Amino acid sequence: MFGMEKTLIVVYKDEMLMNQLKKMVETNDDADDGQVIGTRDNSINIVAWTEKVWLGNKKAGNIKDKVLFLGDIKGTDSLIPVVDVKFDDSGVKFGWAGNQAVLFVNPRDIKEKEEYLAFIKKLAELPIPEIIKQPQNAKIENTDTIEPRVQTDIDEEVKTRKTPAFLVSAKEGILKGTDIVGKAGTIVVDKAGDLLRDKNTVRRQMLFYGVVNLYRNGLEEFMNA
């Protein structure tokens, strides 16, 4: 029934990721003509639980509301095999079984440079923090110019030691094995193996990509299932 909020318990490890979802759910973004954008405005009340809180309440056995797991939460390895997957793109999946939904990712699904470049381009278009859109240690200023500048501390590091594959010197242009993609000038390396050494950074990018897409394409259906 419209006008009645439904409770969604969101279990998380990354508070910024949880806040991204909460922001989208709580934003009144439905169209004036009544078209629902993401989830219906004012229809969901998010209750955020850390993994520790979730495990405590699960043990007590007093959970009746819908539950959404964001990422690698203890116990989801038993849930994932039975979920009906509703979204599957770039190693990012979202689905549910009964009252439990899960967003999960596998960085190993991005094996080639071209796959990562395509993923970064899609990520750059989403309304998420700029820090999430850029590979670690490759932060540059947002600009639409063709010669984006690297921060001064990176330039100094380039002068003093061997340049990592993912750093770029603005003065020297594009180093061997480096590309610049996206409207914000996101820097990525030529070989996916070099970039993906930091699995945590890539995993976090994938989760943010997933949380926007689950909000836009699936969360409303899950809440009404």
Secondary structure per residue as TSV (DSSP state, phi and psi in degrees):
chain	resnum	aa	ss	phi	psi
A	1	M	-	360.0	132.6
A	2	F	T	-66.0	147.6
A	3	G	T	91.7	-5.3
A	4	M	-	-111.6	123.9
A	5	E	-	-75.3	140.5
A	6	K	E	-106.8	142.4
A	7	T	E	-86.2	132.5
A	8	L	E	-121.9	116.8
A	9	I	E	-85.6	120.7
A	10	V	E	-108.0	117.1
A	11	V	E	-99.7	127.1
A	12	Y	E	-141.7	161.2
A	13	K	S	-113.0	-34.2
A	14	D	-	-99.8	109.0
A	15	E	H	-66.0	-34.2
A	16	M	H	-64.4	-39.3
A	17	L	H	-63.5	-44.3
A	18	M	H	-62.3	-41.6
A	19	N	H	-65.7	-32.3
A	20	Q	H	-62.0	-46.4
A	21	L	H	-64.5	-44.5
A	22	K	H	-60.8	-40.9
A	23	K	H	-61.1	-45.4
A	24	M	H	-66.5	-43.3
A	25	V	H	-64.4	-38.0
A	26	E	H	-87.5	-5.1
A	27	T	S	-81.5	131.4
A	28	N	-	-81.3	89.1
A	29	D	-	-117.3	6.9
A	30	D	-	-65.3	149.6
A	31	A	-	-71.3	156.4
A	32	D	T	-63.0	-26.6
A	33	D	T	-83.5	5.5
A	34	G	S	97.3	-4.6
A	35	Q	-	-65.6	129.7
A	36	V	-	-81.8	126.7
A	37	I	-	-105.1	113.2
A	38	G	S	74.1	-108.1
A	39	T	S	-111.3	152.7
A	40	R	-	-59.7	134.0
A	41	D	T	-54.0	137.0
A	42	N	T	59.9	28.1
A	43	S	-	-105.2	-11.2
A	44	I	E	-129.3	132.6
A	45	N	E	-108.8	113.2
A	46	I	E	-86.3	128.8
A	47	V	E	-112.7	112.7
A	48	A	E	-91.3	125.6
A	49	W	E	-122.1	135.7
A	50	T	E	-71.3	167.8
A	51	E	H	-59.1	-38.9
A	52	K	H	-63.4	-43.6
A	53	V	H	-64.9	-41.2
A	54	W	H	-59.6	-47.6
A	55	L	H	-63.0	-35.4
A	56	G	H	-67.2	-44.0
A	57	N	H	-72.2	-34.2
A	58	K	H	-63.3	-41.3
A	59	K	H	-64.0	-35.4
A	60	A	H	-73.8	-20.8
A	61	G	T	70.4	36.0
A	62	N	-	-119.8	38.2
A	63	I	-	-107.5	119.0
A	64	K	-	-119.6	-13.5
A	65	D	S	-86.1	171.5
A	66	K	E	-67.0	143.4
A	67	V	E	-127.8	134.5
A	68	L	E	-121.6	122.6
A	69	F	E	-97.7	126.4
A	70	L	E	-102.4	100.1
A	71	G	S	90.9	-155.7
A	72	D	S	-83.6	82.6
A	73	I	-	-99.3	140.7
A	74	K	T	-55.8	128.0
A	75	G	T	102.5	-18.4
A	76	T	H	-70.3	-18.8
A	77	D	H	-63.7	-23.6
A	78	S	H	-88.9	-20.3
A	79	L	H	-85.1	-41.5
A	80	I	G	-54.4	-42.7
A	81	P	G	-62.6	-19.4
A	82	V	G	-109.0	-0.3
A	83	V	S	-75.4	151.4
A	84	D	E	-88.2	110.7
A	85	V	E	-73.3	125.8
A	86	K	E	-106.4	-19.8
A	87	F	E	-140.2	132.6
A	88	D	E	-150.6	104.5
A	89	D	E	-156.8	132.7
A	90	S	T	54.6	37.4
A	91	G	T	80.1	7.4
A	92	V	E	-110.1	129.3
A	93	K	E	-133.4	149.2
A	94	F	E	-142.9	134.6
A	95	G	E	-167.2	-179.8
A	96	W	E	-150.1	162.2
A	97	A	E	-139.1	114.0
A	98	G	T	64.2	-127.8
A	99	N	T	-93.0	7.9
A	100	Q	E	-117.8	125.7
A	101	A	E	-117.5	155.6
A	102	V	E	-144.7	137.2
A	103	L	E	-105.1	121.0
A	104	F	E	-139.6	154.2
A	105	V	E	-136.1	159.8
A	106	N	-	-138.6	97.7
A	107	P	G	-56.5	-24.3
A	108	R	G	-68.2	-15.1
A	109	D	G	-71.4	-17.1
A	110	I	-	-97.4	97.7
A	111	K	-	-101.3	-30.6
A	112	E	S	-113.1	157.8
A	113	K	H	-55.3	-45.7
A	114	E	H	-62.3	-35.6
A	115	E	H	-66.0	-40.7
A	116	Y	H	-69.7	-39.8
A	117	L	H	-60.4	-43.8
A	118	A	H	-63.8	-39.5
A	119	F	H	-65.5	-45.2
A	120	I	H	-62.0	-37.8
A	121	K	H	-63.2	-41.2
A	122	K	H	-69.1	-39.0
A	123	L	H	-63.2	-37.2
A	124	A	H	-63.6	-21.7
A	125	E	T	-87.4	-6.9
A	126	L	S	-90.0	152.3
A	127	P	S	-81.2	68.9
A	128	I	S	-126.5	165.3
A	129	P	-	-56.2	138.9
A	130	E	H	-59.0	-32.8
A	131	I	H	-62.2	-27.2
A	132	I	H	-76.6	-26.2
A	133	K	H	-77.5	-15.0
A	134	Q	S	-113.8	139.3
A	135	P	-	-58.9	149.4
A	136	Q	T	-57.0	140.3
A	137	N	T	66.4	20.2
A	138	A	-	-133.4	43.7
A	139	K	-	-81.7	127.0
A	140	I	B	-130.8	168.0
A	141	E	-	-72.1	145.0
A	142	N	-	-69.8	127.6
A	143	T	-	-161.1	152.1
A	144	D	-	-100.9	4.9
A	145	T	S	-75.9	166.8
A	146	I	S	-89.1	-2.9
A	147	E	S	-126.8	71.7
A	148	P	-	-63.1	144.0
A	149	R	-	-95.3	140.8
A	150	V	B	-89.7	147.2
A	151	Q	-	-58.9	151.0
A	152	T	H	-58.4	-38.7
A	153	D	H	-64.7	-30.1
A	154	I	H	-71.2	-41.8
A	155	D	H	-58.4	-42.2
A	156	E	H	-65.3	-37.7
A	157	E	H	-66.5	-37.3
A	158	V	H	-62.5	-36.0
A	159	K	H	-70.6	-31.8
A	160	T	H	-95.8	-17.9
A	161	R	S	-150.5	172.1
A	162	K	-	-59.3	131.5
A	163	T	-	-74.1	125.3
A	164	P	-	-61.9	157.3
A	165	A	T	-59.2	-29.1
A	166	F	T	-95.3	5.8
A	167	L	-	-99.3	145.7
A	168	V	-	-125.7	137.8
A	169	S	-	-96.4	123.6
A	170	A	T	-64.4	-31.9
A	171	K	T	-73.2	-33.5
A	172	E	T	-93.4	-6.8
A	173	G	-	86.6	-143.6
A	174	I	S	-91.8	122.8
A	175	L	-	-74.5	162.5
A	176	K	T	-58.1	131.4
A	177	G	T	81.4	19.1
A	178	T	E	-129.2	141.0
A	179	D	E	-124.6	156.5
A	180	I	E	-120.0	124.4
A	181	V	E	-134.1	161.8
A	182	G	T	84.7	155.3
A	183	K	T	-67.2	-20.1
A	184	A	T	-93.6	2.7
A	185	G	T	74.9	38.2
A	186	T	E	-63.5	136.6
A	187	I	E	-101.7	130.7
A	188	V	E	-138.3	162.2
A	189	V	E	-92.9	167.4
A	190	D	S	-71.7	-43.4
A	191	K	S	-98.8	123.7
A	192	A	H	-57.7	-32.8
A	193	G	H	-60.8	-37.5
A	194	D	H	-67.9	-46.0
A	195	L	H	-66.9	-41.5
A	196	L	T	-82.1	11.0
A	197	R	T	-58.7	-37.9
A	198	D	-	-91.3	83.0
A	199	K	H	-64.2	-31.6
A	200	N	H	-64.7	-39.9
A	201	T	H	-63.9	-47.2
A	202	V	H	-65.5	-41.8
A	203	R	H	-59.4	-42.5
A	204	R	H	-65.8	-41.1
A	205	Q	H	-59.4	-42.4
A	206	M	H	-65.6	-38.0
A	207	L	H	-66.8	-39.4
A	208	F	H	-67.0	-38.9
A	209	Y	H	-60.2	-42.5
A	210	G	H	-69.0	-39.3
A	211	V	H	-68.5	-33.4
A	212	V	H	-69.2	-42.5
A	213	N	H	-70.6	-34.2
A	214	L	H	-69.9	-33.1
A	215	Y	H	-65.8	-43.2
A	216	R	H	-77.2	-32.0
A	217	N	T	-138.4	69.4
A	218	G	T	153.4	-34.7
A	219	L	H	-65.2	-40.5
A	220	E	H	-61.5	-42.9
A	221	E	H	-64.1	-42.7
A	222	F	H	-61.8	-43.4
A	223	M	H	-66.7	-26.5
A	224	N	H	-99.7	0.1
A	225	A	-	-72.8	360.0
